[in-house]
Structure formats: C-alpha cells, structure tokens
C-alpha cells in the first residue's frame, strides 16, 4: 500500500501500444483548435476560458482509453509535424519518469512537462491507483504577448481488482494569466452513487473579483457564465467520437 508504482513492472495487458510521449502528443492535440481559437480571442477572460477548455479536453479520452502507456527510454524522443503545428517531446528523466514537450502552432507556443508519481491504495477493497502529476502546461500567445499556465488535477484509477475499471479526476486545477493577473480555480468532484463526475470553478479578475462561474464536466462539456449578465460561453464540448475511440 502506498508504494510508488513507477518503479514496479506491471503486466503488459495493462498497457496500450503507445509510449507516454506519444500519448502526451495525442492528448495535447485532442482538440488543438481550441488553442488556435484562444490565440485570436480579444477578450482576455474568454481567452483564459478557452485555454482551460483545451486543458480539460486532454482528459476526455480517459472515458475511452484507460490503459497505461509504456515508459520511454531515457533520452527517447517523439516528433509530429502537421500543417497546423509541430510537436516534440523527450524523456528527460527515468526515475522518476519525467517527460518534457514543446509545440509550436499558429500564433501560439505550448510547452510543459509531466512528472508523475503513482501509488496503490485500498479503494474500498476494489483497488485504487492514485496518480499525482507535478507538471504544468504553459500557453504563450504571440498576439497578446502573454503566458497562461495550467496545472493538472489528481487522477484516480478505480476498481483495479474488482468490478469495472474506470478513471476519474479529483481535487483542484489552477489557471493563471501571468500578464493580466486573471486566474481561475476549478474543483473536480468524482462520481458518486447518485451523480456523475462534475466540475465547478470561478474565474477572477486582476483585483480578485469573481467574474465568471465555470460548470460542467470533463466528460462532455464546460461552460463559463458571466456572474453579472448571466451570459454563457462554451469553452469546451466533446466532439463526436469514432466508433473505435477506445482503440
């Protein structure tokens, strides 16, 4: 109980045929268009919201693909070049496993690192893996000369021993615009007996005044609502998935 699972060899059946570098690229570009949209959005609050939406979109595929990627070798790299962006990642540490990545797109630069630690718990007798990620993802928008940083919530992989395996997210995620001082705090609530997973959050201006509420879920949709005008703005919505999304 509580042992770091990054130092333990797990059965290959628990892994999908990708390295964590490839999985990082896959998740980061699940909905790359949100970053491109944010890079042109003149409203700084909506720009922050779209950035949060992109960060949340990376978790959405956990509904379909819950297996663990393979650990890369130290110094291993992965690169993907498309018409819209260039992505490169490298495994910069083996123990603990740390992946660093960088992406250049149209009018933006995205970079970050993943430093994860996994531990095994009781989980009500069904088995629980808790994944804590220290990594931060930075978004730099050329047009506005600003950087927005987002961290990641805790990942809980439940029912490792009994019942149906699934992934959920818990605790808080933070986002901050270092140029304007605007920030957001999101709280991830795991599914329970009577409700599905959901997210609540608040966006604050540079003076610390609450301006928008954020509601929704990492599973389907996220909306920011102006506290004063009640205007709603969808910052992320799950796209239609192919029939083989779980592959």
HELIX and SHEET records of a PDB file:
HELIX    1   1 UNK A    5  UNK A    7  5                                   3    
HELIX    2   2 UNK A   12  UNK A   14  5                                   3    
HELIX    3   3 UNK A   20  UNK A   28  1                                   9    
HELIX    4   4 UNK A   33  UNK A   38  1                                   6    
HELIX    5   5 UNK A   44  UNK A   60  1                                  17    
HELIX    6   6 UNK A   61  UNK A   63  5                                   3    
HELIX    7   7 UNK A  123  UNK A  125  5                                   3    
SHEET    1   A 2 UNK A  15  UNK A  19  0                                        
SHEET    2   A 2 UNK A  68  UNK A  70  1                                        
SHEET    1   B 9 UNK A  77  UNK A  81  0                                        
SHEET    2   B 9 UNK A  85  UNK A  93 -1                                        
SHEET    3   B 9 UNK A  98  UNK A 105 -1                                        
SHEET    4   B 9 UNK A 108  UNK A 121 -1                                        
SHEET    5   B 9 UNK A 128  UNK A 133 -1                                        
SHEET    6   B 9 UNK A 154  UNK A 158 -1                                        
SHEET    7   B 9 UNK A 166  UNK A 177 -1                                        
SHEET    8   B 9 UNK A 146  UNK A 150 -1                                        
SHEET    9   B 9 UNK A 137  UNK A 141 -1                                        
SHEET    1   C12 UNK A  77  UNK A  81  0                                        
SHEET    2   C12 UNK A  85  UNK A  93 -1                                        
SHEET    3   C12 UNK A  98  UNK A 105 -1                                        
SHEET    4   C12 UNK A 108  UNK A 121 -1                                        
SHEET    5   C12 UNK A 128  UNK A 133 -1                                        
SHEET    6   C12 UNK A 154  UNK A 158 -1                                        
SHEET    7   C12 UNK A 166  UNK A 177 -1                                        
SHEET    8   C12 UNK A 183  UNK A 189 -1                                        
SHEET    9   C12 UNK A 198  UNK A 204 -1                                        
SHEET   10   C12 UNK A 210  UNK A 217 -1                                        
SHEET   11   C12 UNK A 221  UNK A 226 -1                                        
SHEET   12   C12 UNK A 232  UNK A 237 -1                                        
END                                                                             
